[in-house]
Amino acid sequence: MSKKISIVIPCYNEQDNVGPIAEKVREQFETVEILKKYDYEILFMDNDSRDDTRERIRALAAEDPHIKAIFNAKNFGQFNSPYYGMLQTDGDATMLMAADFQDPPEMIAKYVEGWEEGYKIVIGIKAHSTDGSFIYALRCLYYKMIRKFSQVDQIEHFTGFGLYDKAFIEVLRELDDPTPFLRGIVAELGFRRKEVPYDQPKRRAGKTSNNLYTLYDAAMLSFTSYTKIGLRLATFAGAFCSAASMLIALVYLVMKLIWWERFPAGTAPMLIGMLFLGSVQIFFIGLLGEYVLNINQRVMKRPLVVEEERIGFRDEKSEDSAAE
């Protein structure tokens, strides 16, 4: 019996991409020599699309038995839905790729080749991106910062696009993580991996749902999950400001005692000091709040997603309408 590769494709408002990406993946397995010996399945994880994405996926699944789908009851975010989809596969290896062609389907063969070499994880590293120069500069700055401060050696320019052996998928299932950050999990708990550079092309069609807020959300999830620097920085900054304030107060008192008549004790220094310390406190209260939010999400242990519908599954899970 031939081995099977599961392809997980998360989508949100990708009506113009789901058909072409399914056709391209099918073409890879039918024409590329190294892939011909493998069976495959395509699992579309729809995160509550508001266009015709679901109708088009239904039509694809009706025509091709290799295609499955899970429709979420609502949008559960950019991390939960793809991660959950990976847990629902039964292939000998699972691939995660975007529906918009920014994760080139031509990379499937390269990943399978690395997998056949014995690597349990084969991932793509963006050597070039179509992101604007400002966004790309922010990404580079973020990666340098997180690698410097993280306890785990984070992977630069890695989006999750890659192939994962079923042994690693089992690790993910056992984690039971309610706020999964796949990029960090691969770096922290992954097996020996192979990194394959690629040039990220432009989106084929549609509009990306990523923006500065979603990028900030991803950055803070990684920062609060894999670093202690925020809390330590708050402690050090508090100690420094306290010591500096005491020193300035002492110097101020001495100068006033020496030059009592010539040294005016105005309110400006007090106001400036209060505003400075207040702003420092507000900043670190906000940073502390990010850590508390991360803890709160993990403690609540809510399901990754709630399913509305399954298509193409031929086992007992096809009767389920919700997932934990």
FENNOR-V368072 format. One record per backbone hydrogen bond with DSSP energy under -1.0 kcal/mol. NH is the residue of the N-H (numbers start at 1). CO is the residue of the C=O. E is the energy in kcal/mol with one decimal. If there is no record, write none. Layout:
# FENNOR-V368072
NH_CO_E, NH_CO_E
This chain:
# FENNOR-V368072
5_39_-2.3, 6_93_-2.9, 7_41_-2.9, 8_95_-3.6, 9_43_-3.0, 11_45_-2.6, 17_14_-1.7, 18_14_-2.0, 21_17_-2.7, 22_18_-1.9, 23_19_-2.3, 24_20_-2.3, 25_21_-2.3, 26_22_-2.4, 27_23_-2.3, 28_24_-1.9, 29_25_-1.9, 30_26_-1.4, 31_27_-1.9, 32_28_-2.1, 35_32_-1.3, 36_32_-1.1, 38_35_-1.8, 39_3_-3.0, 41_5_-2.0, 42_66_-2.9, 43_7_-3.4, 44_68_-2.3, 45_9_-1.8, 46_70_-2.3, 47_11_-2.6, 56_52_-2.0, 57_53_-2.1, 58_54_-2.6, 59_55_-1.9, 60_56_-2.1, 61_57_-2.7, 62_58_-1.9, 63_59_-1.1, 64_60_-2.0, 67_64_-1.7, 68_42_-3.5, 69_311_-2.4, 70_44_-2.5, 71_309_-2.9, 72_46_-2.6, 73_306_-3.1, 83_79_-1.7, 84_80_-2.8, 85_81_-2.2, 86_82_-1.9, 87_83_-1.3, 92_4_-2.1, 93_4_-1.2, 94_164_-3.0, 95_6_-3.8, 96_162_-2.0, 97_8_-2.3, 107_104_-1.9, 108_105_-1.9, 111_107_-2.4, 112_108_-2.5, 113_109_-2.2, 114_110_-1.9, 115_111_-2.3, 116_112_-2.5, 118_115_-1.5, 119_114_-1.7, 122_163_-2.5, 123_194_-2.5, 124_161_-2.6, 125_196_-2.2, 126_157_-2.5, 127_198_-3.0, 136_132_-2.9, 137_133_-2.2, 138_134_-2.2, 139_135_-2.5, 140_136_-2.5, 141_137_-2.4, 142_138_-2.6, 143_139_-2.8, 144_140_-2.2, 145_141_-2.2, 146_142_-3.1, 147_143_-2.0, 148_144_-1.4, 149_145_-2.0, 150_146_-2.1, 151_226_-2.0, 154_152_-1.4, 162_96_-1.2, 163_122_-3.5, 164_94_-2.9, 165_120_-3.0, 166_92_-2.1, 168_165_-1.0, 169_165_-1.8, 170_166_-1.9, 171_167_-1.2, 172_168_-2.1, 173_169_-2.1, 174_170_-2.0, 175_171_-1.1, 185_181_-2.2, 186_182_-2.8, 187_183_-1.5, 188_184_-2.3, 189_185_-3.4, 190_186_-1.2, 194_121_-2.3, 196_123_-3.2, 198_125_-2.1, 200_128_-3.1, 204_100_-2.5, 215_211_-2.4, 216_212_-2.3, 217_213_-2.6, 218_214_-2.3, 219_215_-2.5, 220_216_-2.8, 221_217_-2.1, 222_218_-2.0, 223_219_-2.6, 224_220_-2.8, 225_221_-1.2, 226_222_-2.0, 227_223_-1.1, 232_228_-2.4, 233_229_-3.0, 234_230_-1.8, 235_231_-1.9, 236_232_-2.8, 237_233_-3.0, 238_234_-2.4, 239_235_-2.3, 240_236_-2.7, 241_237_-2.9, 242_238_-2.1, 243_239_-2.4, 244_240_-3.0, 245_241_-2.5, 246_242_-2.2, 247_243_-2.3, 248_244_-2.7, 249_245_-2.5, 250_246_-2.2, 251_247_-2.7, 252_248_-2.9, 253_249_-2.3, 254_250_-2.5, 255_251_-2.7, 256_252_-2.1, 257_253_-2.3, 258_254_-2.3, 259_255_-2.8, 263_259_-2.2, 266_264_-1.2, 271_267_-2.5, 272_268_-2.7, 273_269_-2.4, 274_270_-2.4, 275_271_-2.6, 276_272_-2.4, 277_273_-2.6, 278_274_-2.5, 279_275_-2.3, 280_276_-2.2, 281_277_-2.3, 282_278_-2.4, 283_279_-2.3, 284_280_-2.2, 285_281_-2.2, 286_282_-2.2, 287_283_-2.1, 288_284_-2.5, 289_285_-2.1, 290_286_-1.4, 291_287_-1.4, 292_288_-2.4, 293_289_-2.7, 294_290_-2.0, 295_291_-2.4, 296_292_-3.0, 297_293_-2.3, 298_294_-1.6, 299_295_-2.5, 300_296_-2.0, 308_71_-3.5, 309_71_-1.5, 311_69_-2.8, 318_315_-1.6, 319_316_-1.4, 320_317_-1.7
